[in-house]
Amino acid sequence: MQNSPFRENVVIITGASTGIGQHLALQLAEKGAWLALAARSQEKLDEVAEQCGRLGGRVIVIPTGGGEPEQCQNRIERTVQEYGRIDTLINNAGIGMDSRFDELRDLVVFEKVFRVNFFGAVYCTHYALPYLKKTRGRIVGVASQRGKFPSATADAYTPSKYAMTGFFDSLRIELADSGVSVTMIYPSWVSTGISTRALRRDGALTGTLSKHELNAMPVEVCARKILKAVAKRQREDMMTF
């Protein structure tokens, strides 16, 4: 832990209450990071924070939703208030969608997925960027291989991840002389339960585990691979298992 690039590194993780975000928090806590964990559920965040504390991490929780600008700004301000700086921003929050585009009666759910997956990352990055420039920090976007390749249905998940790719790849070029790195992560299926929380066209959760998750990458393996790429300030990681 003494030689870890994340020791006393101030890290914001969105979507930190479950799945990849939770395991990123736990592994960073073991490395001595100073964490700001954001997600909707206070109860789940408190559970993750307790685990992180036992592992040696310093941690605060910021229960906020995914895609509203005011809540994203609050995440950043609370972190700076507590730690005085930001070193790493991990834009991990995301939700899935399970519906054909031609079956949608309106675009309410489509827009919600975009708001969380894309605009949530954009807003958090916008508010964090002045602080990250000061520390020559790291920006991370956890996308999906569906952000590189089209899928069989035109639900909002794939285009929202494509949008992340375009935004962060462009931002990397813009920030080339700033010392701030931008790392994009493109996992395939990971065993997070995301398919059970995907939104149907009426906004209800599917509640059903996709067959693709049955033999998917273990979430702790995915988190470990992400942190390895982020530590090296890689441009991207097309994650395989």
C-alpha positions as CSV (number, residue, x, y, z in Angstrom):
1,M,0.0,0.0,0.0
2,Q,2.9,2.4,0.7
3,N,3.8,2.5,-3.0
4,S,0.3,2.6,-4.3
5,P,-0.5,5.6,-6.6
6,F,-3.9,5.7,-4.8
7,R,-2.5,6.2,-1.3
8,E,-4.2,9.3,0.1
9,N,-5.5,9.9,-3.4
10,V,-8.9,11.7,-3.2
11,V,-11.2,9.6,-5.4
12,I,-14.9,10.2,-6.2
13,I,-16.8,7.2,-7.3
14,T,-20.3,7.5,-8.7
15,G,-22.6,4.5,-8.6
16,A,-20.6,3.3,-5.6
17,S,-23.3,1.4,-3.7
18,T,-23.3,-1.8,-5.8
19,G,-21.5,-3.7,-8.5
20,I,-18.3,-2.3,-10.1
21,G,-18.5,0.9,-8.0
22,Q,-18.7,-1.0,-4.8
23,H,-15.7,-3.2,-5.6
24,L,-13.7,-0.2,-6.8
25,A,-14.3,1.4,-3.4
26,L,-13.3,-1.7,-1.5
27,Q,-10.1,-2.2,-3.5
28,L,-9.2,1.5,-3.3
29,A,-9.8,1.5,0.5
30,E,-7.2,-1.3,0.7
31,K,-4.8,0.9,-1.1
32,G,-5.3,3.8,1.4
33,A,-7.4,6.1,-0.8
34,W,-9.5,8.9,0.5
35,L,-13.0,8.1,-0.9
36,A,-16.1,10.1,-1.7
37,L,-18.9,7.6,-2.5
38,A,-22.0,8.7,-4.4
39,A,-25.2,6.8,-5.2
40,R,-28.9,7.2,-4.5
41,S,-29.2,4.8,-1.6
42,Q,-28.0,6.2,1.8
43,E,-28.4,2.7,3.4
44,K,-26.3,0.9,0.8
45,L,-23.6,3.6,0.7
46,D,-23.3,3.4,4.5
47,E,-22.8,-0.4,4.2
48,V,-20.0,0.1,1.6
49,A,-18.5,2.9,3.7
50,E,-18.3,0.7,6.8
51,Q,-16.5,-2.0,4.8
52,C,-14.1,0.5,3.4
53,G,-13.4,1.9,6.8
54,R,-12.5,-1.6,8.1
55,L,-10.1,-2.0,5.1
56,G,-8.2,1.2,6.0
57,G,-9.8,3.8,3.7
58,R,-11.0,7.2,4.7
59,V,-14.5,7.7,3.3
60,I,-17.5,10.0,3.1
61,V,-20.8,9.2,1.5
62,I,-22.8,11.6,-0.7
63,P,-26.3,10.2,-1.4
64,T,-27.3,11.9,-4.7
65,G,-29.0,10.9,-7.9
66,G,-27.2,10.2,-11.1
67,G,-28.0,12.9,-13.7
68,E,-29.1,16.1,-12.2
69,P,-26.6,19.0,-12.4
70,E,-27.2,20.3,-8.9
71,Q,-26.6,16.9,-7.4
72,C,-23.5,16.4,-9.4
73,Q,-22.2,19.8,-8.3
74,N,-23.0,18.9,-4.7
75,R,-20.8,15.7,-5.0
76,I,-17.9,17.8,-6.1
77,E,-18.3,20.5,-3.5
78,R,-18.8,18.1,-0.6
79,T,-15.6,16.2,-1.6
80,V,-13.6,19.4,-1.8
81,Q,-15.1,20.6,1.5
82,E,-14.0,17.3,3.2
83,Y,-10.6,16.7,1.6
84,G,-9.5,20.0,0.1
85,R,-8.9,18.6,-3.4
86,I,-9.9,16.0,-6.0
87,D,-7.3,13.6,-7.5
88,T,-9.5,11.1,-9.4
89,L,-13.0,11.1,-10.7
90,I,-14.5,7.7,-11.6
91,N,-17.7,8.2,-13.6
92,N,-19.2,4.7,-13.0
93,A,-22.9,5.3,-12.4
94,G,-25.1,3.7,-15.0
95,I,-28.4,2.0,-15.7
96,G,-29.5,-0.4,-18.4
97,M,-32.6,-0.5,-20.6
98,D,-34.5,-3.5,-22.0
99,S,-36.8,-2.3,-24.8
100,R,-36.8,-2.0,-28.6
101,F,-36.9,1.6,-29.7
102,D,-39.9,0.9,-32.0
103,E,-41.9,-0.3,-29.0
104,L,-41.6,2.9,-27.0
105,R,-44.7,5.0,-26.5
106,D,-42.7,8.0,-25.5
107,L,-39.0,8.8,-24.7
108,V,-39.2,9.2,-21.0
109,V,-37.3,6.1,-20.1
110,F,-34.9,6.7,-23.0
111,E,-34.1,10.2,-21.7
112,K,-33.7,8.9,-18.1
113,V,-31.0,6.4,-19.2
114,F,-29.2,9.1,-21.1
115,R,-29.4,11.5,-18.2
116,V,-27.7,9.0,-15.8
117,N,-25.2,7.3,-18.2
118,F,-24.1,10.3,-20.2
119,F,-25.1,13.6,-18.7
120,G,-24.3,12.5,-15.2
121,A,-20.7,11.8,-16.3
122,V,-20.6,15.1,-18.2
123,Y,-21.9,17.2,-15.3
124,C,-19.6,15.6,-12.7
125,T,-16.6,16.1,-15.0
126,H,-17.6,19.7,-15.6
127,Y,-17.7,20.6,-11.9
128,A,-14.6,18.5,-11.0
129,L,-12.4,19.7,-13.8
130,P,-11.0,22.9,-12.2
131,Y,-9.9,20.9,-9.2
132,L,-8.5,18.0,-11.3
133,K,-6.4,20.5,-13.3
134,K,-4.8,21.7,-10.0
135,T,-3.8,18.2,-9.1
136,R,-3.0,17.0,-12.6
137,G,-5.5,14.3,-11.8
138,R,-7.3,11.4,-13.5
139,I,-10.8,11.2,-15.1
140,V,-12.3,7.8,-15.7
141,G,-15.3,6.8,-17.7
142,V,-16.7,3.3,-17.2
143,A,-18.6,2.7,-20.4
144,S,-19.2,-0.7,-22.1
145,Q,-18.1,-2.5,-25.2
146,R,-21.6,-1.4,-26.4
147,G,-20.0,2.0,-26.5
148,K,-17.8,0.8,-29.3
149,F,-20.0,-1.6,-31.2
150,P,-23.8,-1.4,-32.1
151,S,-26.2,-3.8,-30.5
152,A,-29.3,-5.6,-31.9
153,T,-31.7,-3.1,-30.3
154,A,-31.7,0.7,-30.3
155,D,-32.4,1.1,-26.6
156,A,-30.8,4.1,-24.9
157,Y,-28.0,2.1,-23.2
158,T,-25.8,1.7,-26.3
159,P,-26.1,5.2,-27.7
160,S,-25.5,6.7,-24.2
161,K,-22.3,4.7,-24.0
162,Y,-21.3,5.8,-27.5
163,A,-21.9,9.4,-26.4
164,M,-19.5,8.8,-23.4
165,T,-16.9,7.5,-25.8
166,G,-17.2,10.6,-28.1
167,F,-17.2,13.0,-25.2
168,F,-14.2,11.6,-23.3
169,D,-12.1,10.9,-26.3
170,S,-12.5,14.5,-27.4
171,L,-11.9,15.8,-23.8
172,R,-8.7,13.8,-23.7
173,I,-7.4,15.7,-26.7
174,E,-8.6,19.1,-25.3
175,L,-6.7,18.3,-22.0
176,A,-3.5,17.0,-23.6
177,D,-1.4,19.8,-22.1
178,S,-3.1,20.0,-18.8
179,G,-1.6,17.0,-17.0
180,V,-5.1,15.5,-16.6
181,S,-5.5,12.0,-18.0
182,V,-8.7,10.5,-19.4
183,T,-9.1,6.7,-19.2
184,M,-12.0,5.0,-20.9
185,I,-13.1,1.5,-19.7
186,Y,-15.0,-0.9,-22.0
187,P,-16.1,-4.0,-20.2
188,S,-18.1,-6.7,-21.7
189,W,-20.7,-8.4,-19.5
190,V,-19.8,-8.3,-15.8
191,S,-21.6,-10.1,-13.0
192,T,-23.1,-7.0,-11.3
193,G,-26.8,-7.8,-11.6
194,I,-27.3,-4.8,-14.0
195,S,-29.7,-6.8,-16.2
196,T,-32.1,-7.2,-13.2
197,R,-32.2,-3.4,-12.8
198,A,-32.6,-2.5,-16.5
199,L,-35.6,-0.4,-17.3
200,R,-38.5,-1.7,-19.3
201,R,-40.4,0.7,-21.6
202,D,-42.8,1.5,-18.8
203,G,-39.9,2.3,-16.4
204,A,-40.3,-0.8,-14.3
205,L,-37.2,-3.0,-13.6
206,T,-36.9,-6.2,-15.4
207,G,-36.1,-8.2,-12.2
208,T,-34.6,-10.9,-14.4
209,L,-31.0,-11.9,-14.7
210,S,-29.8,-12.0,-18.3
211,K,-28.2,-15.2,-19.5
212,H,-25.2,-13.1,-20.5
213,E,-24.4,-12.5,-16.9
214,L,-24.3,-16.2,-15.9
215,N,-20.7,-16.7,-16.9
216,A,-19.6,-13.1,-17.1
217,M,-16.5,-11.5,-15.6
218,P,-16.5,-11.5,-11.8
219,V,-17.0,-7.9,-10.6
220,E,-13.9,-8.0,-8.4
221,V,-11.8,-8.9,-11.4
222,C,-13.3,-6.1,-13.4
223,A,-12.6,-3.6,-10.6
224,R,-9.0,-4.8,-10.4
225,K,-8.4,-4.4,-14.1
226,I,-9.9,-0.9,-14.0
227,L,-7.6,0.3,-11.3
228,K,-4.6,-1.1,-13.1
229,A,-5.5,0.9,-16.2
230,V,-6.2,4.0,-14.2
231,A,-3.0,3.8,-12.2
232,K,-1.1,3.7,-15.5
233,R,-3.2,6.5,-17.0
234,Q,-4.0,4.3,-20.0
235,R,-6.0,5.9,-22.8
236,E,-8.5,3.0,-22.7
237,D,-9.0,-0.7,-21.7
238,M,-11.1,-3.0,-24.0
239,M,-11.6,-5.4,-21.2
240,T,-11.6,-9.2,-21.9
241,F,-12.1,-12.1,-19.6
